[in-house]
Amino acid sequence: MNQFFRVAAIAAFAFTAQACATRPPVPSAASTTPFVAERDLVGASVARGEFRAITGVRRGFTAQLNGTWDGVTLTLVEDFAYDDGERDRKTWHLRRTGPGRFTGTREDVVGEAQGYQDGDVFRLEYDVMLPTENGRGRKVRFRDVLALRADGDILNNATVGWHGLRVGSVSLVIERE
């Protein structure tokens, strides 16, 4: 009987971990116009959003974005201003590898990001090394989904996972300037 409960507990944990690690759903306010990264992220825009951890910690931010496209690579400079006063700059370099497919790098991304068109949305998956107090860092997995709203703004929802468990989420709206 003890063996049964052990197997049941492992199965329940595996099912829960799989459910937590799934990619974010398409935002309900998304339009039916496909999001196209090399079109919709070019130019100046502003993003407003919030990171939410499962611990209840919330961290708001605003980011000034500037994207350029050279026919192969989308370069997206992100200047973040967090509600707690911290400022940061990150630069994406997303290289088109085929129709609707990209690989990308950013200063804090471990390895390469993978981006791909999924119907009307664009999905971007990547690992980030987050700083920790002990200086060793913690690698987490981001799974973003970007979609256009009917008004032309971009919705970006992301799940954040650690060892297959969901530990947070990010939601933001990107508006053209």
N, C-alpha and C positions, 0 to 999 in steps of 0.2 A: 504494500500500500504506500509506503514511504517513497518507493521508486516512482509510482504513479504521480504523486504530488510534485516530485522533483521534475519529471518530464513535463508535466502540465505547466509548472512555473516557468521553465525554460521556453516552452512554446509560447506562453503568454508574453514573456519578455521579448522574444524575437518578433512576434506580431506587433507589439507596441513600438519597438525600435524601428521596424519597417514603416509603420504608419507615421512616425515622427520624422522620418528622413525623407518623406516624399517631397516632390517639388511643389512650389506654391501654385494655387489655382489661378486661372485667368481672372483678373479683376472683373467684378460684376458690372462696372461702369464702362467697360471697354467697348469701343465702337467696332463695326465690322470692317473698317479700313485696316489693312495689314500695317503693322509697325515695321518699318524698314530702317535698320540702324544707320546705314550710310546716308539716308535722306533725313531722318527725323532727329538725329543728334548733331547735325551740322549747324553751326552758328552759335549765337549767344542765347543762353537760357538760365533760369534760376530754379533750383530744386529746394523744396522745403519738406522735411520729413522727420522721422523719429525712429530710433532703435529701441526695441523693447526686449529685455531679457526675461527668461522664465522666473527669475528671482524677484521680478517687479521693478527692477531698475529701468528707468527711461532716460533717453538722452536725445534731445532735439537738436536739429541742425538746419542750416541754410547753406547751399553751395552755389557758387557762380560757376557755370559750365561754359566752355567754349570748345566746339568741335570743328574739326577740319577733315576733309576727305580728299585724297590725292588719286583716287581711282583704284587703289589697292588697300590702303591703310586708313582707318578712321582713328584720328588722334583726338582724345577727349580730355581736356584739362579741367580738373575739378578743384576749386578753391573752397574748402569747408570752413565754416564758422559755427562752432558748437555753442549751445546755450550756456555752457559752463565757462566760456571764454577761450577755450582752446581753438587754435587755427591749424589747418593742415592743407597740404596740396598733394593731390594724387593725379597721375597722368596715365590714362589707358592708351595702349597702342593695339588696336584690333585689326588684324590682317585678314582680308577675305581669302578663303582657301577654296571656295566653290560657291555655287548659287546658294545664298542664304546661310552660309557657314563661315565662321571666323575662328581664329585662334588669337589669344591676346596676352599681353603682359601689363603689369603695373608694379610699382615699387614694392608693394607689400604682398603681392601674389606669389605663392609658391608654385613653381612650374608654370604651365600655361593654362589660361582660361579657355573654355570651349563655349562658343556661341553658335546658336542655330535658330533658324526660322521654324516655328511650330504653328502652322496655320496662320492666324492673324496676329500672333504674338512672337516676340523674340525672347529666347531663353539664354541665360549666361550662367555658367557654373564654374566656380573657381575656389581654390583654397587660399586662405589668408593667415599669416602668422601675426597674431595679436600680441602686443607687449604684455608682460606680466611683471609683478613686483620683483620676482626673483631673477628677472633678466633672461630667462630661458625661452619665453614666449609660449603661446598656445595656438596650435593650428586648428582652424575652424573652416567649415565648408559653407560657402554661400551658394544659393540657388535663386537667381533672379528671374523674374518674368516681367517684361516690358510690353505695354499695350497702349494704343492711342485711345483717347476719349473722343467723343463726337466733337468737342470744342477745340481739338487739336493738341490739348495738353497730353503729357505722357504719364501714365501710372506705372510705378515700379514697386513691386512687392517682392520681398526676398525672405527665404527661411535661412536660418543659421544653424548648422549642425556641428556636433562634436562627437566623434566616435559613433556616428549613426543616430544620435539622439538630438532632437530639436532643442536648442538652448536659447533661441531668440528669433526675432523677426525685424525686418526693416520695411517701412512703408514710406513712399515719398511721391510727390507730384512735381513734375518738371514742366515749367511754363516758359514759353518763348518770351524774350525781351523785345 
